[in-house]
Structures are given as structure tokens and as C-alpha cells.
Amino acid sequence: MDDASQIVPVLRYKDVKLAAAWLCRAFGFRRRRVVRGAAGDVSYILLACGRSTLLIRPVSSSDFDDLMVQPDHDGQASTQVCYLAVPDVDAHYRRAAIAGARIELAPGSDGLGGDFYTCRDLEGHLWSFGTRDYGVGPRFASRLGAGSRRASQVVSVMAMVALAAGAWAFHPGGARDARLVVTMAAAATERSENGGQVLHLLRRTTAELDRVREENARLAAEIASVRSHEGRQRAVWERTGAELALLQEHLASARKARDAAVTEVARSAQELKALRADVEQQKQDRAAFQEQLQATTAALVDARREAAPAAAQTSSIRTDTVVRPRAQRAIPARPGEAVACYRQVMRGEVSWGGGTVWLPENAHALCSGTQNARRTIGCFQAGIRAGWPWRDALGTCRAT
């Protein structure tokens, strides 16, 4: 194969734009190129990380896409994994965890002298990051070719330490066994011609393992703290939502009460308006009655003045004179009875067959010529009960 050839991994995402932004934020990729189709939609996005490149494209339906499945369609199982070499595994792990990557294997030894960790991205694709780039340096390769005995010893011891470190990193309960292996390796190297240097390397490796263990414990505590904080925030959101629902319910009740109060005020205003109109009508009726009363009183005064000369003339006739019978004249109405009759009728105590509300002129027509208010009203009510029209009853009973 030509040296210019390059293997470019291709991953598919449902939301390719969101995936590109997340990969840049979580894993340190850089967006190099975005290619769009004729309709303006994204065909693929090329990302770069150092000298490596990654091609991501949207999930679609085609002959090529039908050959693959997404992680969520196959129980999160993966047949391949993207591995990238990074200089600082712990720093890269913290960055990915903060961005929301799902950690499958925490940082630890790969058993070959390097460290690595494994996680999944936001759509379930499997990723692995480690310190080894699987390349062999020229100096190390030449020494391996020369068959250096000391290099072989170092490699053997490092392999033993790496195996112990791997067992310790992935099986916390086996820390004692891992240290036992390291101790045995140290004892073996002490008897070698370069035991001092190798022992120093072993002790430094053991200290590094302790540091990694403490870092893992600290990261676990931080993750637990973040989850606890998220739980508290969720509880606050739920409580706030319940309080908001209660406030909305109170607001709806207040609005309903306000609408009812507005309706009641409008009804009261209408009733007040009708009451004022009734009072005004009563004032007008009272004024009309006063006018009728004044007219009746004036007529009574005039009648008395006319009757006074006749009475004087009658008194001057001699007693021995024979008094001839004179024609009977109508008995004048009594003003007091007329007033009593008018008041009773206008107070609504007399029905005219269609109600008890009288027009002032009809009440005056019934009561102005009465001599006995009780008899006149009784006559009118008897006629109404007998089925007379009210006009006929009024004409018949007005002079009783």
C-alpha cells in the first residue's frame, strides 16, 4: 500500500451538527470541513484531531447505510472502536466526563505499559483514548535487535508491573495481590546486575499507581457530588413546578371571583337605575295629585261661596210661608273621601283587572266625585270581579 494512503473512520449520527459540536467539546476535535448537498442539508462533516481525521455523516436510507446499524439498534453493542492516542489520559477523561460522555471503563493500565479509558458518545458510539501510539522508537528497536540483556530484564519487569497494575486498576479488591506481584518483581531485580535501577523504577511505578487510585477516588467523589447536585436541582424544579401550578389555580379562582363581582355590580347598577326611575315616577304622581287636590279644594271653596247666598235667602223666609218642594240636586263630592280614595288607588291596593299600577288621570276620574271612598272602591272591585271592563266599572262607580 502506498504511504500516502490514509484510513479515515466514518461514523453516522442522527443529528450530525449536534454530534460535531459535542465531539469538539468533549474529545478536542476541530471542525475542518462541512459539505452540503444540493438541498442545503449536511452531507458530511470532516473533523481533525492532530494528524488524524474523522468523517461523520447523517443517518439516511441508502444501499451503503443499509449495511450498518446504529448502537441503539443493537443493544449498544459495537463491532469496532475508535482509538486515539492522547498525551494526558486523566485530563482527557475529565474533559469528556464533564461534557456528558458515558464512561464504560475508567482510566487505568492497558497491561502493556500505557493507560487508557473507554467511553460512549451522545449516540452510543464506543471510543477509547490511551497514551500508547503503538509505534516503536528507533533507539528502543535497535537495542531490542542487539539482544541487550538489561533491556530484556527491564521489559520483563515492566510487563510484570503492568500486569499487576492492570489487575489493580480493574479489580480494586485485588490490590494486595497486585502489590505482592510488584514486591516479588522487586526481589527478583535486586539479584540482577542492574537491580538498583529497576527497583527505583518499580517504586516510582508503585507511587504512580497509588496516585492514579487516589485520582480515581477523587473523580468518583466529584461525580457523586455532581449527581447529588443534579438531584437537588431536580427536586427544586419539581417543587417550583408544583408551586407554579398552585399559583395558577389561585389566579384562576381570583379571576372567576372578579368576573362574578363585576356581574353583580352591573346587576346592582341596573336595579339602582330602575329604583331611581320608580322614585322619579312617584314624584311626578305626587305632583299630579297635589295639582288635583288643589283643583278639588278650589272647586269646594267655590261651591261653598255659591251656597252661602242661597242659605241666607232661605233663612229670611217667614215660617208661615208654605215651602214648595224643590228639585233634588246632586250631592257634592267630599274632598277628604276623594283624597283617601286617590291615595289607596295610587298605592297599588286596587286592581283594575290588568294590574295594580294606575295612571293618575284614571285614579282621579274614579275618585274625584266620590262621597265615600270605601264604597266607591268596593263598587269598582265588585264590577271587575263580575267581568266588567275597567272603563265601565270606573264610569259606574265614580259618583258613588
Secondary structure, 3 states (H helix, E strand, C coil): CCCCCCCCCEEEECCHHHHHHHHHHHHCCEEEEEEECCCCCEEEEEEEECCEEEEEEECCCCCCHHHCCCHHHCCCCCCCCEEEECCCHHHHHHHHHHHCCEEEEEEEECCCCCEEEEEECCCCCEEEEECCCCCCCHHHHHHHHHCCHHHHHHHHHHHHHHHHHHHHHHCHHHHHHHHHHHHHHHHHHHCCCCHHHHHHHHHHHHHHHHHHHHHHHHHHHHHHHHHHHHHHHHHHHHHHHHHHHHHHHHHHHHHHHHHHHHHHHHHHHHHHHHHHHHHHHHHHHHHHHHHHHHHHHHHHHHHHHHHHHHHHHHHCCCCCCCCCCCCCCCCCCCHHHHHHHHHHHHCCCCCCCCCCCCCHHHHHHHHCCCCCHHHHHHHHHHHHHCCCCHHHHHHHHCCC
